[in-house]
Structure formats: structure tokens, C-alpha cells
Amino acid sequence: MRSVKMLDLHAQYLRLKDEIDAAMATVLERTDFIGGQDVKEFEKELAAYHGSTHAIACGNGTDAIQIALMAMDLPPGSEVITPGFSYAAIAEMCLLIGLKPVYCDLDPNTYLMNVEDAEKRITSKTRVLAPVHLFGQNAPMEAILALAQKHNLYVLEDNAQAIGSVYTFAEGKKAKSGSMGHVSTTSFFPSKNLGCYGDGGAIVTSDEALAKRCKMIANHGQSVKYHHEVIGMNSRLDTLQAAILRVKLRKLDQFAAERQAAAEHYDRELGAIPQIQIPARAEDSTHVFHQYCMVMETPELRTALQEYLKNNGIPSMIYYPLPLYKQVAYQQDVTLPVTEYLCNRIMALPMGTDMETEQLEYITSTIKNYFSTLA
Ligand SMILES: Cc1ncc(COP(=O)(O)O)c(C=O)c1O
């Protein structure tokens, strides 16, 4: 058995080595390192994968959020409603460009946006709903889109963790995560389900005007070289990264299936332990398991189990230990009960493609041993 890692990127690389090495060698031969052929092809393939008309590659998922928000051209102080329990990027980018993140609470079982709670936070300054498709499944998009339409708001989907998951609307129509709002953003950070070998990100949209502005903003606000129409940024996906991503995009659905199989093993083996709440599946979304996050009965139990696993060579992680509104940099006077409950109890187990059955069995039997010592 290989040693257990939170995510084993090396095992995946070995499997893809021939294709990845060949794709990189082609770029090295062409030396079109910036804005090269693979970037253009990847953008087309990524848009097509989503069933959207435009994908704009950029430097990382945080830039993607900044660019998408800048493209909306909102009045200063406009409010963006987003979960208080998430990665920091939306809150950080809002504050960086003079917008106000307004935090809402989550569903305690799926960890996804609580739309009723979001609605209560709408004011005359609200301009954007920014759900996060946390850990690999879609936020309740049907309700989010309806709420946005009612109040004339933009919807920005943070799709950094759920690329490839599929949402089903009540009347049966299916859509890929990141294809339903006005705009979506994703990250190709190496650990993401579609990860490159460095930093990368993209914006996906079928809104012509937003696409045009995002493309300009990502490129110093210019569409014609040396003619700067708006304030922009320098945010580019390297051609080498695009070449890697083209190989991996073709395997993304297979990657998701492997992650789902690992999650099913965890569910099957851990689901009966009363002190563990396994991750619930949203009724209207598939789950691509960027992370397998379970909720422990008490914070103390989480600490003790993490320690026990560590002593047995099994890593675990806490996504996320602090609500965004309690971060020193983004502090706000608000209390969200589910957010706080999750921060204190949530815990992620190793997850990824290429997990060995032996590894999964070792992880779950170690957890079961821990609980049998408590009994
Ligand atoms: C939900 C979410 N949004 C945004 C980002 C930011 O992506 P990046 O690290 O590529 O800037 C991440 C990545 O860590 C994320 O998990």
C-alpha cells in the first residue's frame, strides 16, 4: 500500500505521464508560452464542456472572481451575498475592489447556501448572489436563480470546487455547475478536481457583454494592443498549464467517478458510526467530491480523531476552521449558527483519484478502531 496522503498528485501524474509530457513537449517546441495555441483551444473546450459560449482563462481562481466582479461594473459599496463558511477568495476580492461581502448561512447537511437566509439579507444595495459549490456539489441553483431574477441581481457561481458536477432543475433539465449563473469562476490550483501544475483559473459565461469585459479586464483592459479602455489586470494562464489542462479535461468525468467511488467506500464504512455525520448529497446535484467532509459530534471528538489518525499515518484537514466574518481581515458583526457549528466540527478525509482500495480500507478500519476503543 502507498502511504496515505490528503491527495496523491504524483500517482495521478504517473498515470497521465505520457500524455502530459507529450503535451508539454509540444509547447516547448512551439515556444508559444503566453497566449499560445493550447490556451485558445483549452478555452474553447472548457466552454463546450460547460455548454457555455465563452471561457476566459486567467491566472488563478481568485483573479477569476476579481475579474468577474469588475466586469459587472457595480457602484462602490454594492453588496454581494455569499456564504460565511467558504474559502476566502470571494470575501477578499469584494473588499479589494470596494464591494461589501454580506454573509449568509448554510444548509447543515449539504453545507450549501441557505437561500431563505440569503433572501433575508437582501437590501437596496445588493447586486450579486455569489453561491459557492462547496466541496463538489451545486448550490440550490433553481432557488438562487429565481431569487436573483426577483431582485434583479447578478449570479456569480464560485465553481472552484465542483467543476463537472451536474445540476438537475425541477422540470428535469440538466446543467453543468458553472453554466447557470450570469458568470462562473473556477480554479485550476493543483489540488482541484481539474488541477494544473501551478496556478490557473477561468471565467465561464454565456453573456456576450460580460465575456467581452472579462477578456479585456484580464488583459490590462485592452482588446486592441496598447489601447486601454478600462482598468484591468494582468492575469494569464500559461500555455504550458493550458496544455496540461487539455489532457486532464478529457479525463475529468473519469476523475469524478473515481472520487465518487472513494466517497461511497467512506459512506458505506462510516455511515453507521453515530458520532459521525457523513456528507449529505443534495437532491438536485451530483457530487464530484473535491473534498469528503464529515461532521463530528463535538469539536473535542474532532481533535481527538485527527490526532489518532495522524498517529496512524493518516492526514486529515479542516475546511474551514473560521467563519469569514471572524477572519481578522474581513471581520463583521454577524453570527451564523450553522457556519459556526460546521467550523467547529467539520473534518476532511483523504480524497482524490487513484486511491487504492487498501488505502481506503486502512483509513476506515482505523476510524472504526478509534470508535471501538471509545465504546
Ligand atoms: C471555493 C474557492 N474559491 C476560490 C478559490 C481560489 O482559487 P485560487 O487558489 O486558484 O486563487 C479556491 C481555491 O482554493 C476555492 O476553493
The ligand as a Gaussian input file, in Angstrom:
#p B3LYP/6-31G(d) Opt

LIG

0 1
 C      -14.150000      27.957000      -3.354000
 C      -12.882000      28.552000      -3.868000
 N      -12.918000      29.743000      -4.479000
 C      -11.809000      30.316000      -4.976000
 C      -10.588000      29.721000      -4.873000
 C       -9.386000      30.452000      -5.340000
 O       -8.645000      29.795000      -6.300000
 P       -7.062000      30.069000      -6.471000
 O       -6.372000      29.397000      -5.349000
 O       -6.772000      29.453000      -7.802000
 O       -6.877000      31.543000      -6.489000
 C      -10.495000      28.471000      -4.260000
 C       -9.206000      27.758000      -4.202000
 O       -8.553000      27.482000      -3.312000
 C      -11.668000      27.871000      -3.735000
 O      -11.630000      26.692000      -3.113000

